[in-house]
Amino acid sequence: MKKIPTAPNLLTPDDLEHYERRGYLHLEGLVDLITLSELQEAAQEFVELSRGMEGSGKLLDLEPDHTSDEPRIRRLNSPVDNHERFRNFALEGLAAQLACAVLKGPVRYHHSKLNFKWSDGGEEVKWHQDIQFWPHTDFSPLTIGVYLEDVDESMGPMGVLPGSHTGPLYDQYLDSGEWGGALNSADVANIDLDDMVWLTGPAGSVTVHNCCMIHGSVPNDSSKPRPLLLQTYSRADSYPIAHIGANGVTGQLSGAVIGGKSAQCVVVEGREVIGAPDWSQGGAPTIFGSQQEPV
Ligand SMILES: O=C(O)CCC(=O)C(=O)O
């Protein structure tokens, strides 16, 4: 269990009401300059590291035309597992505090990523909903994004469709039966893209979106990369459902509870199950070991 983060006055009652009703928050310039520069330095370390890499690996997803002279990174996987600064920010710092504030209590960290969306054509993220990628026992999961550089409309900012978090949950498989990870074109045609809100802002601006929100972003045709650091949390009494989507492969620190304790309790078919502790990291004891009286 992580220490209880405190962040007085991080959000107003209006912010909380906005999140409930519209499914997102847009908090411009929220990250202080020292923290921001620490996160920027950490991100830059991975850009330098990428120069020695010829292709994508477990850590970095690189564009096909990446070179050591002109790095083009799509994504850093699991920054929380791979750099102390990202870890502190997500598990104790502002992102953790914000997650506890929005979800009004302890939270469970799920995963993180840093989408660089490089300059001059950094790829789009098609319209999608997140919850199908990693279903949970409720719809509390949310993702907190932090722009590590100034982002304007030409840079492929994230777009969210306000209110869509209470609407239909779409089938994100292709007609072929393969996982597509995006709404299909017929469903997109029924969405009013004019209602999309584009979340731009100076470096250090923060976005929060609910797991059922329709969101995505267009290519970055500007001359600057658009690094967006993302970290996902659920309420501590929400649990990722195993063997569906990315659950179980979301990083070593996935499952860390922040700001309180996990009740290890879930309601299934209307019956409350008080479950055993989380043994996913350390391994499960046998029933024989568990049943011995402590000496
Ligand atoms: O990078 C973006 O613009 C959106 C990211 C996103 O939605 C995702 O990676 O699931």
The ligand as an SDF file (V2000), in Angstrom:
LIG
                    3D

 10  9  0  0  0  0  0  0  0  0999 V2000
   -2.2800    9.6070  -27.5050 O   0  0  0  0  0  0  0  0  0  0  0  0
   -3.4550    9.9040  -27.6920 C   0  0  0  0  0  0  0  0  0  0  0  0
   -3.7890   10.8970  -28.3370 O   0  0  0  0  0  0  0  0  0  0  0  0
   -4.5820    9.0770  -27.1570 C   0  0  0  0  0  0  0  0  0  0  0  0
   -4.0740    7.9020  -26.4300 C   0  0  0  0  0  0  0  0  0  0  0  0
   -5.0660    6.8540  -26.1860 C   0  0  0  0  0  0  0  0  0  0  0  0
   -6.2330    7.0460  -26.2200 O   0  0  0  0  0  0  0  0  0  0  0  0
   -4.5800    5.5120  -25.8730 C   0  0  0  0  0  0  0  0  0  0  0  0
   -3.3670    5.2440  -25.9940 O   0  0  0  0  0  0  0  0  0  0  0  0
   -5.4420    4.6780  -25.4770 O   0  0  0  0  0  0  0  0  0  0  0  0
  1  2  2  0
  2  3  1  0
  2  4  1  0
  4  5  1  0
  5  6  1  0
  6  7  2  0
  6  8  1  0
  8  9  2  0
  8 10  1  0
M  END
$$$$
